[in-house]
Amino acid sequence: MTGVERPMSKRLLLPTAILMTAATLAACTGGGGAASSPPTASPAAEPPPAATPEGLLHPTGATDIILSYDQAGGFVPVEWLAAHVPIFTLYGDGTVVFVQTTAEFKQGAGGVSTNQPLRTAKLTEEQIQSLLLYALQDGGLAVAKEEYSNMMVADAPTAVFTISADNDTKTVSAYGLGFESEPSADSAVLKQLEALAERLGNFDQGGTLASEPYEASAYRAVITQQMGGVQGVQVSDWPWDDLTVADFNVPADPNQLPQGTATITPEQAEAIGVEGYQNGISGGVYVKGDDGKVYSLVVRPLLPHETA
């Protein structure tokens, strides 16, 4: 469920349809404006029912993405990109997995760094509907174009939003979102997208909303050969007896970065010996493979929809 490169159907683009949905939800919840407000996480809530005709229809599977936000690209190390976890993902059953972006990146001994905390919560169907409407209305996704550029900045990340509702999927990309740009006809929508990015990027509002640590069932390990050797860093022994360099898949395409990837268990991730590995290891770990070569090693927890 990564989205398709096509506009959403007219059902989502028509403001009338959205307003009718908002009015119906307001009648059901007893609040005229609550339907489009961002929800409060409720981990203890019962599993949500399937969407009803009174609200926006959406996939209901535990691995179906119905709303996501992330940042792609930018001028960052290749290891950081390999260890990067999507900022916010909402699944059809109400599960939310998000990065606690207000927390500090942790750096341990020898310059080893781990990602910001990865948290999870469970939304009710009412909260799902509220968040989808917020993203469409106040967040601008209903009227946004598929792609926005920004000629005023360089080496900036691209904000990427995906929403799946009303039997359709839409992806919106905005390069350099939040950076200064020339006023244009797109300025109002870009401001809305910026507000949506801020809301989803700080989903638990600085840790004030209830959530729990995300426990991944598997991790992705990525090794990158250090050409020419390394200096001034600690090179550790290969951490696994049941996994070799040959077990890591390297792209056959010579135009792709020759990074080796392997899916590992939580026990194999723990064997690396880095505190906080559960959130991902983003840099500072160097290991000597069984082939005698030195590799940088990063680890990323897999989300519910990811298998490798």
Backbone as CSV, one residue per row, in Angstrom:
resi,resn,N_x,N_y,N_z,CA_x,CA_y,CA_z,C_x,C_y,C_z
1,MET,0.825,-1.193,0.000,0.000,0.000,0.000,0.864,1.248,0.000
2,THR,1.653,1.406,-0.999,2.510,2.577,-1.070,1.926,3.663,-1.943
3,GLY,0.719,3.465,-2.458,0.106,4.513,-3.265,0.367,4.289,-4.725
4,VAL,-0.453,4.920,-5.567,-0.286,4.848,-6.990,-0.178,6.243,-7.542
5,GLU,0.480,6.366,-8.686,0.705,7.672,-9.271,-0.496,8.093,-10.103
6,ARG,-1.592,8.446,-9.435,-2.742,8.953,-10.140,-3.569,9.791,-9.178
7,PRO,-4.356,10.735,-9.688,-5.163,11.560,-8.792,-6.222,10.740,-8.094
8,MET,-6.733,11.267,-6.996,-7.818,10.593,-6.323,-9.096,10.766,-7.125
9,SER,-10.086,9.914,-6.840,-11.357,10.023,-7.522,-12.068,11.306,-7.130
10,LYS,-13.064,11.681,-7.890,-13.810,12.898,-7.611,-14.509,12.843,-6.268
11,ARG,-14.698,11.621,-5.741,-15.358,11.521,-4.448,-14.564,12.237,-3.373
12,LEU,-13.239,12.181,-3.435,-12.423,12.865,-2.446,-12.117,14.291,-2.847
13,LEU,-12.162,14.587,-4.131,-11.844,15.923,-4.576,-13.019,16.875,-4.425
14,LEU,-14.222,16.365,-4.353,-15.390,17.216,-4.247,-15.539,17.732,-2.828
15,PRO,-15.413,19.049,-2.603,-15.588,19.588,-1.249,-16.947,19.248,-0.669
16,THR,-17.988,19.182,-1.507,-19.322,18.879,-1.007,-19.365,17.521,-0.332
17,ALA,-18.699,16.526,-0.970,-18.707,15.183,-0.392,-18.019,15.165,0.966
18,ILE,-16.924,15.891,1.091,-16.189,15.933,2.351,-17.009,16.625,3.427
19,LEU,-17.661,17.738,3.052,-18.461,18.470,4.015,-19.648,17.642,4.492
20,MET,-20.243,16.845,3.580,-21.341,15.976,3.978,-20.873,14.932,4.972
21,THR,-19.668,14.384,4.728,-19.114,13.404,5.665,-18.852,14.038,7.014
22,ALA,-18.282,15.252,7.014,-17.998,15.955,8.265,-19.271,16.232,9.035
23,ALA,-20.339,16.634,8.320,-21.598,16.925,8.983,-22.192,15.673,9.612
24,THR,-22.089,14.548,8.907,-22.610,13.295,9.430,-21.853,12.867,10.682
25,LEU,-20.516,12.980,10.628,-19.718,12.616,11.795,-20.024,13.520,12.972
26,ALA,-20.203,14.813,12.700,-20.513,15.748,13.776,-21.820,15.372,14.446
27,ALA,-22.818,14.962,13.630,-24.098,14.555,14.199,-23.945,13.314,15.058
28,CYS,-23.071,12.389,14.608,-22.874,11.142,15.358,-22.131,11.366,16.656
29,THR,-21.187,12.306,16.663,-20.354,12.534,17.844,-20.894,13.620,18.738
30,GLY,-21.881,14.397,18.230,-22.471,15.446,19.052,-21.650,16.687,19.103
31,GLY,-20.674,16.868,18.209,-19.846,18.074,18.188,-19.744,18.602,16.798
32,GLY,-20.094,19.864,16.592,-20.092,20.427,15.250,-18.733,20.517,14.639
33,GLY,-17.666,20.768,15.413,-16.345,20.956,14.807,-15.369,19.865,15.151
34,ALA,-15.757,18.875,15.934,-14.795,17.880,16.408,-14.345,16.923,15.330
35,ALA,-15.145,16.773,14.267,-14.818,15.743,13.286,-13.531,15.997,12.561
36,SER,-13.161,17.279,12.356,-11.958,17.570,11.595,-10.768,17.885,12.478
37,SER,-10.908,17.733,13.810,-9.808,18.022,14.722,-8.934,16.795,14.866
38,PRO,-7.614,16.979,15.070,-6.726,15.842,15.266,-7.132,15.049,16.495
39,PRO,-7.079,13.715,16.433,-7.547,12.898,17.550,-6.499,12.736,18.625
40,THR,-6.949,12.256,19.769,-6.056,11.884,20.858,-5.878,10.377,20.840
41,ALA,-4.637,9.908,20.925,-4.369,8.474,20.867,-5.013,7.768,22.040
42,SER,-5.484,6.548,21.821,-6.156,5.775,22.860,-5.727,4.321,22.776
43,PRO,-4.548,3.992,23.321,-4.022,2.636,23.176,-4.928,1.543,23.720
44,ALA,-5.746,1.880,24.726,-6.549,0.862,25.369,-7.886,0.625,24.660
45,ALA,-8.153,1.319,23.571,-9.440,1.217,22.896,-9.626,-0.166,22.299
46,GLU,-10.896,-0.567,22.167,-11.214,-1.834,21.527,-10.890,-1.757,20.046
47,PRO,-10.623,-2.914,19.381,-10.357,-2.900,17.938,-11.492,-2.215,17.197
48,PRO,-11.185,-1.311,16.262,-12.230,-0.528,15.597,-13.046,-1.385,14.647
49,PRO,-14.318,-1.057,14.489,-15.139,-1.771,13.506,-14.811,-1.303,12.105
50,ALA,-15.328,-2.020,11.110,-15.151,-1.571,9.738,-15.856,-0.246,9.545
51,ALA,-15.338,0.568,8.619,-15.936,1.861,8.356,-17.367,1.683,7.849
52,THR,-18.228,2.579,8.258,-19.622,2.529,7.850,-19.880,3.570,6.786
53,PRO,-21.017,3.464,6.072,-21.312,4.450,5.029,-21.412,5.871,5.538
54,GLU,-21.599,6.045,6.870,-21.700,7.396,7.399,-20.362,8.129,7.375
55,GLY,-19.267,7.399,7.283,-17.953,8.019,7.272,-17.219,7.699,5.989
56,LEU,-15.950,8.089,5.934,-15.115,7.775,4.785,-14.752,6.292,4.805
57,LEU,-15.075,5.587,3.755,-14.675,4.190,3.659,-13.161,4.104,3.549
58,HIS,-12.569,3.096,4.176,-11.124,2.916,4.108,-10.793,1.456,4.325
59,PRO,-9.623,1.001,3.871,-9.198,-0.364,4.166,-9.129,-0.586,5.673
60,THR,-9.374,-1.791,6.113,-9.422,-2.065,7.553,-8.406,-3.103,8.002
61,GLY,-7.521,-3.543,7.108,-6.536,-4.542,7.472,-5.421,-3.993,8.349
62,ALA,-4.821,-4.877,9.134,-3.748,-4.478,10.053,-2.477,-4.070,9.325
63,THR,-2.364,-4.401,8.045,-1.188,-3.995,7.262,-1.564,-3.026,6.132
64,ASP,-2.805,-2.545,6.125,-3.255,-1.590,5.108,-2.969,-0.167,5.567
65,ILE,-2.132,0.556,4.825,-1.826,1.944,5.170,-2.960,2.842,4.680
66,ILE,-3.544,3.629,5.586,-4.585,4.562,5.168,-4.140,6.024,5.296
67,LEU,-3.076,6.285,6.021,-2.508,7.634,6.075,-1.052,7.528,6.503
68,SER,-0.181,8.188,5.775,1.239,8.159,6.151,1.890,9.489,5.814
69,TYR,2.968,9.765,6.538,3.786,10.957,6.295,5.239,10.590,6.522
70,ASP,6.096,11.033,5.610,7.522,10.776,5.750,8.297,11.851,5.008
71,GLN,9.598,11.868,5.227,10.503,12.743,4.492,11.519,11.876,3.771
72,ALA,11.718,12.165,2.499,12.625,11.367,1.676,13.738,12.239,1.134
73,GLY,14.900,11.635,0.954,16.021,12.345,0.333,16.661,13.363,1.263
74,GLY,17.281,14.361,0.657,18.038,15.346,1.415,19.509,14.974,1.444
75,PHE,20.334,15.888,1.907,21.776,15.686,1.919,22.171,15.031,3.237
76,VAL,22.106,13.702,3.283,22.395,12.946,4.503,23.224,11.719,4.132
77,PRO,23.944,11.136,5.096,24.751,9.938,4.816,23.883,8.758,4.362
78,VAL,24.481,7.876,3.559,23.728,6.724,3.048,23.311,5.801,4.191
79,GLU,24.125,5.728,5.234,23.763,4.886,6.374,22.509,5.431,7.066
80,TRP,22.421,6.756,7.155,21.247,7.369,7.797,19.989,7.043,7.007
81,LEU,20.071,7.113,5.696,18.914,6.782,4.864,18.503,5.326,5.050
82,ALA,19.487,4.443,5.147,19.185,3.024,5.303,18.511,2.729,6.636
83,ALA,18.830,3.511,7.655,18.269,3.284,8.990,17.000,4.085,9.238
84,HIS,16.607,4.917,8.268,15.470,5.813,8.455,14.157,5.040,8.563
85,VAL,13.312,5.439,9.514,11.996,4.846,9.720,10.937,5.881,9.345
86,PRO,9.881,5.508,8.610,8.809,6.457,8.284,8.299,7.172,9.530
87,ILE,8.029,8.453,9.391,7.690,9.280,10.549,6.334,8.922,11.144
88,PHE,5.339,8.697,10.281,3.982,8.439,10.778,3.275,7.484,9.838
89,THR,2.668,6.430,10.396,1.909,5.472,9.597,0.671,5.051,10.363
90,LEU,-0.490,5.217,9.736,-1.767,4.786,10.306,-2.299,3.627,9.476
91,TYR,-2.649,2.535,10.148,-3.142,1.340,9.473,-4.659,1.220,9.611
92,GLY,-5.234,0.374,8.762,-6.680,0.263,8.688,-7.350,-0.192,9.966
93,ASP,-6.646,-0.930,10.821,-7.233,-1.397,12.078,-7.084,-0.383,13.200
94,GLY,-6.541,0.799,12.872,-6.382,1.845,13.876,-5.002,1.918,14.506
95,THR,-4.127,0.984,14.191,-2.768,1.014,14.737,-1.987,2.185,14.143
96,VAL,-1.318,2.931,14.995,-0.443,4.021,14.576,0.969,3.684,15.014
97,VAL,1.927,3.830,14.108,3.342,3.702,14.450,4.005,5.011,14.048
98,PHE,4.676,5.661,14.987,5.224,6.977,14.711,6.557,7.187,15.423
99,VAL,7.360,8.051,14.844,8.638,8.434,15.440,8.395,9.599,16.381
100,GLN,8.925,9.512,17.577,8.800,10.611,18.545,9.876,11.650,18.217
101,THR,9.530,12.541,17.294,10.516,13.458,16.721,10.987,14.527,17.692
102,THR,10.295,14.704,18.815,10.741,15.704,19.785,11.847,15.175,20.685
103,ALA,12.100,13.873,20.634,13.156,13.277,21.452,14.511,13.436,20.766
104,GLU,15.555,13.368,21.543,16.905,13.505,21.029,17.397,12.203,20.402
105,PHE,18.239,12.339,19.363,18.973,11.174,18.888,19.987,10.799,19.962
106,LYS,20.114,9.524,20.260,21.039,9.094,21.303,22.356,8.654,20.689
107,GLN,23.440,9.096,21.295,24.772,8.709,20.838,25.527,8.103,22.006
108,GLY,25.990,6.886,21.804,26.685,6.177,22.863,28.185,6.192,22.675
109,ALA,28.842,5.263,23.353,30.298,5.180,23.290,30.762,4.882,21.872
110,GLY,31.854,5.510,21.490,32.425,5.275,20.173,31.653,5.907,19.029
111,GLY,30.732,6.819,19.357,29.976,7.495,18.306,28.815,6.694,17.760
112,VAL,28.449,5.587,18.422,27.313,4.785,17.975,26.024,5.554,18.254
113,SER,25.167,5.669,17.250,23.933,6.437,17.403,22.722,5.573,17.100
114,THR,21.628,5.858,17.816,20.364,5.172,17.598,19.283,6.176,17.231
115,ASN,18.233,5.678,16.600,17.146,6.543,16.157,16.335,7.083,17.324
116,GLN,15.524,8.082,17.020,14.569,8.577,18.006,13.558,7.472,18.334
117,PRO,12.918,7.556,19.506,12.002,6.486,19.924,10.891,6.238,18.907
118,LEU,10.588,4.973,18.703,9.497,4.565,17.833,8.360,4.101,18.727
119,ARG,7.180,4.728,18.561,6.063,4.495,19.452,4.845,3.974,18.680
120,THR,3.883,3.431,19.414,2.659,2.949,18.787,1.465,3.241,19.684
121,ALA,0.310,3.386,19.054,-0.946,3.615,19.763,-2.061,3.018,18.925
122,LYS,-3.278,2.990,19.472,-4.435,2.436,18.764,-5.554,3.462,18.764
123,LEU,-6.067,3.774,17.570,-7.168,4.715,17.435,-8.481,3.973,17.259
124,THR,-9.541,4.570,17.755,-10.871,4.058,17.498,-11.290,4.463,16.089
125,GLU,-12.384,3.879,15.594,-12.869,4.240,14.266,-13.256,5.718,14.206
126,GLU,-13.837,6.226,15.273,-14.189,7.653,15.315,-12.936,8.519,15.189
127,GLN,-11.868,8.125,15.862,-10.613,8.881,15.780,-9.990,8.767,14.391
128,ILE,-10.104,7.587,13.776,-9.609,7.423,12.410,-10.325,8.383,11.476
129,GLN,-11.648,8.416,11.574,-12.436,9.296,10.712,-12.046,10.760,10.927
130,SER,-11.863,11.139,12.179,-11.486,12.509,12.495,-10.145,12.873,11.882
131,LEU,-9.181,11.948,11.979,-7.850,12.226,11.453,-7.850,12.266,9.927
132,LEU,-8.588,11.369,9.284,-8.668,11.388,7.822,-9.293,12.693,7.328
133,LEU,-10.346,13.124,7.994,-10.989,14.377,7.602,-10.059,15.566,7.826
134,TYR,-9.338,15.542,8.929,-8.372,16.616,9.184,-7.330,16.676,8.078
135,ALA,-6.820,15.514,7.678,-5.809,15.470,6.621,-6.360,15.980,5.295
136,LEU,-7.604,15.633,5.004,-8.209,16.053,3.741,-8.584,17.522,3.734
137,GLN,-9.189,17.987,4.813,-9.678,19.365,4.856,-8.578,20.337,5.287
138,ASP,-8.296,20.370,6.580,-7.315,21.312,7.112,-5.916,21.034,6.578
139,GLY,-5.622,19.749,6.325,-4.302,19.384,5.819,-4.125,19.558,4.339
140,GLY,-5.208,19.817,3.605,-5.105,20.167,2.195,-4.975,19.007,1.222
141,LEU,-4.998,17.753,1.690,-4.751,16.644,0.776,-5.848,16.482,-0.273
142,ALA,-7.080,16.901,0.045,-8.176,16.730,-0.911,-7.964,17.548,-2.179
143,VAL,-7.327,18.708,-2.046,-7.176,19.593,-3.207,-5.726,19.716,-3.670
144,ALA,-4.808,19.081,-2.965,-3.385,19.221,-3.299,-3.052,18.546,-4.620
145,LYS,-2.054,19.087,-5.306,-1.528,18.438,-6.502,-0.654,17.260,-6.079
146,GLU,-0.260,16.457,-7.061,0.568,15.299,-6.741,1.994,15.700,-6.373
147,GLU,2.484,16.814,-6.912,3.893,17.165,-6.704,4.078,18.674,-6.651
148,TYR,4.934,19.126,-5.719,5.288,20.536,-5.585,6.806,20.657,-5.541
149,SER,7.340,21.642,-6.238,8.783,21.898,-6.232,9.057,23.190,-5.479
150,ASN,10.328,23.418,-5.166,10.744,24.643,-4.490,12.133,25.005,-4.998
151,MET,12.189,25.989,-5.878,13.451,26.373,-6.499,14.315,27.247,-5.594
152,MET,13.821,27.567,-4.395,14.540,28.464,-3.497,15.523,27.725,-2.594
153,VAL,15.462,26.377,-2.563,16.336,25.624,-1.667,16.997,24.476,-2.432
154,ALA,18.095,23.993,-1.864,18.804,22.851,-2.444,19.104,21.850,-1.342
155,ASP,19.215,20.572,-1.733,19.543,19.480,-0.809,18.548,19.359,0.344
156,ALA,17.301,19.726,0.097,16.266,19.624,1.123,15.521,18.304,0.981
157,PRO,14.893,17.822,2.049,14.090,16.606,1.938,12.754,16.880,1.255
158,THR,12.107,15.835,0.834,10.782,15.913,0.230,9.762,15.320,1.185
159,ALA,8.742,16.092,1.524,7.656,15.583,2.355,6.728,14.751,1.477
160,VAL,6.375,13.562,1.942,5.531,12.658,1.162,4.352,12.218,2.024
161,PHE,3.148,12.504,1.534,1.914,12.112,2.213,1.176,11.096,1.339
162,THR,0.598,10.086,1.958,-0.251,9.136,1.244,-1.531,8.924,2.049
163,ILE,-2.656,8.963,1.357,-3.937,8.709,2.006,-4.730,7.738,1.154
164,SER,-5.367,6.765,1.803,-6.204,5.788,1.124,-7.573,5.786,1.784
165,ALA,-8.565,6.269,1.054,-9.925,6.357,1.564,-10.868,6.511,0.384
166,ASP,-12.148,6.220,0.630,-13.156,6.370,-0.417,-12.781,5.562,-1.655
167,ASN,-12.203,4.375,-1.436,-11.831,3.458,-2.518,-10.802,4.054,-3.474
168,ASP,-9.940,4.878,-2.980,-8.905,5.466,-3.818,-7.672,5.780,-2.980
169,THR,-6.558,6.017,-3.654,-5.291,6.338,-3.002,-4.663,7.544,-3.678
170,LYS,-4.096,8.426,-2.877,-3.447,9.624,-3.411,-2.133,9.848,-2.684
171,THR,-1.100,10.172,-3.443,0.201,10.507,-2.883,0.559,11.939,-3.281
172,VAL,0.992,12.724,-2.297,1.377,14.119,-2.514,2.816,14.293,-2.052
173,SER,3.665,14.827,-2.924,5.073,15.079,-2.596,5.342,16.574,-2.669
174,ALA,6.024,17.096,-1.648,6.350,18.523,-1.609,7.818,18.683,-1.235
175,TYR,8.629,19.094,-2.215,10.067,19.269,-1.970,10.300,20.555,-1.183
176,GLY,11.146,20.462,-0.162,11.492,21.646,0.622,10.313,22.249,1.349
177,LEU,9.362,21.426,1.780,8.183,21.930,2.481,8.594,22.624,3.778
178,GLY,8.089,23.845,3.959,8.428,24.619,5.147,9.564,25.589,4.950
179,PHE,10.336,25.415,3.870,11.391,26.365,3.553,10.798,27.544,2.781
180,GLU,11.487,28.649,2.785,11.011,29.853,2.108,10.825,29.596,0.619
181,SER,9.730,30.080,0.077,9.459,29.943,-1.346,8.745,31.186,-1.853
182,GLU,8.750,31.368,-3.155,8.080,32.519,-3.752,6.568,32.368,-3.600
183,PRO,5.856,33.459,-3.251,4.392,33.386,-3.190,3.816,32.953,-4.536
184,SER,2.828,32.074,-4.475,2.216,31.573,-5.699,0.804,31.112,-5.399
185,ALA,0.146,30.604,-6.441,-1.203,30.084,-6.265,-1.214,28.855,-5.366
186,ASP,-0.058,28.227,-5.181,0.040,27.031,-4.342,0.328,27.352,-2.874
187,SER,0.560,28.599,-2.551,1.015,28.966,-1.204,0.045,28.517,-0.114
188,ALA,-1.252,28.703,-0.355,-2.233,28.347,0.673,-2.228,26.851,0.946
189,VAL,-2.194,26.034,-0.104,-2.190,24.586,0.078,-0.890,24.138,0.737
190,LEU,0.228,24.745,0.345,1.510,24.376,0.956,1.509,24.679,2.450
191,LYS,0.862,25.755,2.857,0.744,26.061,4.277,-0.066,24.988,4.994
192,GLN,-1.113,24.520,4.332,-1.910,23.443,4.915,-1.086,22.162,5.046
193,LEU,-0.339,21.838,4.005,0.507,20.648,4.054,1.569,20.780,5.139
194,GLU,2.094,21.975,5.301,3.089,22.211,6.347,2.492,21.965,7.727
195,ALA,1.246,22.425,7.925,0.569,22.201,9.208,0.298,20.718,9.421
196,LEU,-0.060,20.010,8.356,-0.301,18.570,8.463,0.986,17.836,8.816
197,ALA,2.093,18.235,8.191,3.387,17.622,8.497,3.759,17.853,9.959
198,GLU,3.481,19.042,10.448,3.792,19.350,11.847,2.927,18.512,12.787
199,ARG,1.654,18.354,12.427,0.745,17.580,13.278,1.128,16.106,13.313
200,LEU,1.359,15.512,12.143,1.705,14.091,12.095,3.130,13.851,12.585
201,GLY,4.008,14.841,12.379,5.389,14.711,12.818,5.563,14.844,14.313
202,ASN,4.539,15.343,14.997,4.560,15.431,16.460,3.250,14.846,16.966
203,PHE,2.999,13.606,16.560,1.680,13.021,16.776,1.306,12.928,18.243
204,ASP,2.263,12.607,19.109,1.939,12.471,20.531,2.135,13.777,21.284
205,GLN,2.281,14.865,20.535,2.361,16.211,21.125,3.393,16.275,22.245
206,GLY,4.611,15.922,21.857,5.718,16.011,22.799,5.684,14.972,23.896
207,GLY,4.999,13.858,23.659,4.925,12.801,24.655,3.763,12.929,25.616
208,THR,2.858,13.883,25.376,1.738,14.087,26.293,0.562,13.160,26.002
209,LEU,0.523,12.551,24.828,-0.531,11.589,24.515,-0.030,10.171,24.772
210,ALA,-0.936,9.310,25.215,-0.563,7.956,25.606,-0.099,7.135,24.409
211,SER,1.011,6.447,24.560,1.524,5.535,23.538,2.452,4.545,24.220
212,GLU,2.878,3.546,23.463,3.769,2.518,23.991,4.945,2.332,23.053
213,PRO,6.066,1.801,23.545,7.190,1.503,22.651,6.766,0.496,21.583
214,TYR,7.194,0.724,20.359,6.883,-0.205,19.275,7.853,-1.376,19.332
215,GLU,7.323,-2.584,19.301,8.145,-3.792,19.331,8.076,-4.461,17.963
216,ALA,9.152,-4.368,17.218,9.183,-4.938,15.873,9.321,-6.459,15.940
217,SER,8.668,-7.143,15.016,8.804,-8.593,14.935,10.024,-8.990,14.116
218,ALA,10.594,-8.030,13.383,11.796,-8.280,12.578,12.479,-6.954,12.287
219,TYR,13.728,-7.031,11.876,14.534,-5.844,11.581,15.215,-6.011,10.223
220,ARG,15.567,-4.886,9.629,16.373,-4.905,8.414,17.786,-4.446,8.771
221,ALA,18.759,-5.304,8.526,20.163,-4.948,8.729,20.776,-4.600,7.375
222,VAL,21.574,-3.548,7.360,22.191,-3.073,6.113,23.686,-2.895,6.336
223,ILE,24.496,-3.529,5.482,25.944,-3.374,5.570,26.451,-2.636,4.326
224,THR,27.421,-1.755,4.550,28.038,-0.996,3.456,29.547,-1.152,3.568
225,GLN,30.168,-1.708,2.547,31.610,-1.911,2.595,32.340,-0.580,2.651
226,GLN,33.326,-0.489,3.528,34.120,0.716,3.684,35.344,0.623,2.784
227,MET,35.239,1.256,1.641,36.312,1.198,0.660,37.526,1.984,1.158
228,GLY,38.696,1.389,1.064,39.905,2.080,1.501,40.154,2.004,2.983
229,GLY,39.300,1.263,3.714,39.509,1.114,5.146,38.945,2.272,5.934
230,VAL,39.034,2.173,7.237,38.529,3.216,8.137,39.594,3.539,9.169
231,GLN,39.573,4.765,9.639,40.529,5.200,10.656,39.780,5.908,11.777
232,GLY,40.274,5.760,12.979,39.704,6.460,14.122,38.387,5.904,14.624
233,VAL,37.999,4.712,14.192,36.757,4.103,14.676,37.055,2.705,15.179
234,GLN,36.185,2.225,16.030,36.333,0.878,16.562,35.679,-0.118,15.611
235,VAL,36.429,-1.122,15.209,35.903,-2.178,14.346,35.696,-3.421,15.207
236,SER,34.445,-3.857,15.296,34.095,-5.003,16.139,34.077,-6.288,15.325
237,ASP,34.073,-7.386,16.038,33.936,-8.679,15.379,32.535,-8.811,14.797
238,TRP,32.408,-9.636,13.790,31.103,-9.938,13.204,30.183,-10.478,14.311
239,PRO,28.984,-9.912,14.494,28.178,-10.240,15.682,27.396,-11.543,15.623
240,TRP,27.376,-12.230,14.472,26.501,-13.400,14.342,27.265,-14.654,13.934
241,ASP,26.845,-15.772,14.508,27.339,-17.074,14.090,26.421,-17.703,13.040
242,ASP,25.168,-17.251,13.023,24.179,-17.848,12.119,23.872,-16.959,10.918
243,LEU,24.697,-15.958,10.671,24.489,-15.038,9.558,25.856,-14.617,9.030
244,THR,26.068,-14.746,7.724,27.350,-14.387,7.123,27.165,-13.247,6.137
245,VAL,28.262,-12.701,5.658,28.202,-11.633,4.659,27.446,-12.104,3.423
246,ALA,27.610,-13.361,3.065,26.945,-13.908,1.876,25.434,-13.954,2.025
247,ASP,24.934,-13.882,3.258,23.487,-13.901,3.482,22.843,-12.545,3.209
248,PHE,23.661,-11.519,3.015,23.132,-10.182,2.731,22.968,-10.021,1.219
249,ASN,21.787,-9.573,0.807,21.490,-9.393,-0.606,22.018,-8.058,-1.107
250,VAL,22.826,-8.098,-2.167,23.378,-6.891,-2.791,22.704,-6.719,-4.148
251,PRO,22.227,-5.499,-4.487,21.563,-5.292,-5.775,22.448,-5.698,-6.944
252,ALA,21.855,-6.378,-7.922,22.604,-6.785,-9.113,22.831,-5.603,-10.050
253,ASP,21.978,-4.585,-9.944,22.105,-3.405,-10.794,23.339,-2.603,-10.383
254,PRO,24.322,-2.420,-11.275,25.539,-1.681,-10.913,25.284,-0.204,-10.635
255,ASN,24.123,0.306,-11.057,23.792,1.713,-10.822,23.215,1.943,-9.431
256,GLN,22.898,0.879,-8.721,22.398,1.007,-7.364,23.544,0.918,-6.358
257,LEU,23.321,1.548,-5.218,24.329,1.528,-4.163,24.550,0.089,-3.706
258,PRO,25.795,-0.384,-3.681,26.058,-1.785,-3.314,25.963,-2.037,-1.817
259,GLN,24.802,-1.819,-1.260,24.568,-2.125,0.143,23.935,-3.506,0.251
260,GLY,24.380,-4.276,1.229,23.802,-5.587,1.455,22.717,-5.508,2.512
261,THR,21.583,-6.145,2.260,20.473,-6.123,3.212,20.076,-7.541,3.602
262,ALA,19.631,-7.679,4.843,19.136,-8.968,5.337,18.085,-8.697,6.395
263,THR,17.085,-9.551,6.438,16.068,-9.469,7.483,16.539,-10.300,8.667
264,ILE,16.561,-9.676,9.843,17.062,-10.358,11.029,16.003,-10.369,12.126
265,THR,16.176,-11.271,13.074,15.240,-11.406,14.186,15.580,-10.398,15.280
266,PRO,14.643,-10.163,16.212,14.970,-9.303,17.348,16.184,-9.804,18.131
267,GLU,16.335,-11.122,18.228,17.484,-11.678,18.951,18.789,-11.356,18.219
268,GLN,18.776,-11.417,16.891,19.973,-11.074,16.122,20.281,-9.581,16.206
269,ALA,19.239,-8.763,16.271,19.450,-7.324,16.435,20.052,-7.022,17.797
270,GLU,19.572,-7.715,18.821,20.101,-7.508,20.172,21.551,-7.951,20.273
271,ALA,21.934,-8.963,19.486,23.293,-9.502,19.544,24.338,-8.492,19.087
272,ILE,23.930,-7.426,18.410,24.889,-6.400,17.985,25.462,-5.681,19.195
273,GLY,24.698,-5.663,20.289,25.210,-5.102,21.538,25.075,-3.605,21.677
274,VAL,24.064,-3.015,21.036,23.846,-1.566,21.115,22.577,-1.293,21.906
275,GLU,22.698,-0.507,22.957,21.533,-0.147,23.749,20.611,0.751,22.916
276,GLY,19.327,0.439,22.936,18.364,1.216,22.165,18.216,0.752,20.735
277,TYR,18.721,-0.458,20.435,18.635,-0.991,19.072,17.186,-1.113,18.602
278,GLN,16.236,-1.206,19.544,14.827,-1.404,19.186,14.309,-0.275,18.291
279,ASN,14.876,0.917,18.433,14.451,2.052,17.611,15.220,2.137,16.296
280,GLY,16.262,1.348,16.175,17.104,1.375,14.991,18.485,1.918,15.311
281,ILE,19.499,1.353,14.690,20.889,1.811,14.837,21.235,2.598,13.584
282,SER,21.502,3.892,13.736,21.652,4.766,12.570,23.100,5.054,12.183
283,GLY,24.062,4.619,12.983,25.450,4.862,12.587,26.439,4.555,13.690
284,GLY,27.703,4.475,13.308,28.769,4.307,14.273,29.179,2.887,14.557
285,VAL,28.519,1.903,13.931,28.884,0.504,14.148,29.648,0.002,12.924
286,TYR,30.861,-0.495,13.165,31.694,-1.046,12.087,32.088,-2.465,12.474
287,VAL,31.934,-3.371,11.539,32.217,-4.777,11.836,33.113,-5.361,10.749
288,LYS,33.877,-6.375,11.150,34.729,-7.085,10.200,34.028,-8.367,9.802
289,GLY,33.713,-8.477,8.497,32.994,-9.633,8.008,33.855,-10.876,7.930
290,ASP,33.215,-12.016,7.698,33.955,-13.264,7.571,34.784,-13.307,6.292
291,ASP,34.603,-12.298,5.424,35.421,-12.192,4.213,36.632,-11.290,4.414
292,GLY,36.815,-10.815,5.667,37.960,-9.977,5.986,37.760,-8.504,5.686
293,LYS,36.627,-8.111,5.114,36.366,-6.709,4.785,35.641,-6.014,5.932
294,VAL,35.772,-4.681,5.970,35.134,-3.891,7.016,33.852,-3.265,6.460
295,TYR,32.788,-3.362,7.245,31.489,-2.835,6.833,30.924,-1.922,7.927
296,SER,30.221,-0.878,7.488,29.366,-0.163,8.433,28.068,-0.956,8.536
297,LEU,27.442,-0.916,9.703,26.240,-1.703,9.951,25.174,-0.813,10.574
298,VAL,24.007,-0.768,9.946,22.866,-0.078,10.531,21.687,-1.040,10.555
299,VAL,20.742,-0.738,11.434,19.584,-1.615,11.627,18.332,-0.766,11.703
300,ARG,17.275,-1.257,11.075,15.993,-0.545,11.080,14.859,-1.483,11.416
301,PRO,14.016,-1.147,12.408,12.855,-1.993,12.711,11.871,-1.976,11.540
302,LEU,11.288,-3.121,11.236,10.302,-3.204,10.169,8.914,-2.893,10.723
303,LEU,8.120,-2.187,9.936,6.759,-1.827,10.322,5.792,-2.962,9.959
304,PRO,4.553,-2.900,10.426,3.619,-4.012,10.201,3.428,-4.407,8.740
305,HIS,3.524,-3.455,7.805,3.286,-3.778,6.399,4.542,-4.245,5.682
306,GLU,5.679,-4.221,6.356,6.943,-4.549,5.711,7.349,-5.978,6.037
307,THR,7.867,-6.660,5.032,8.305,-8.044,5.212,9.802,-8.210,5.027
308,ALA,10.482,-7.217,4.435,11.924,-7.317,4.227,12.502,-5.931,4.061
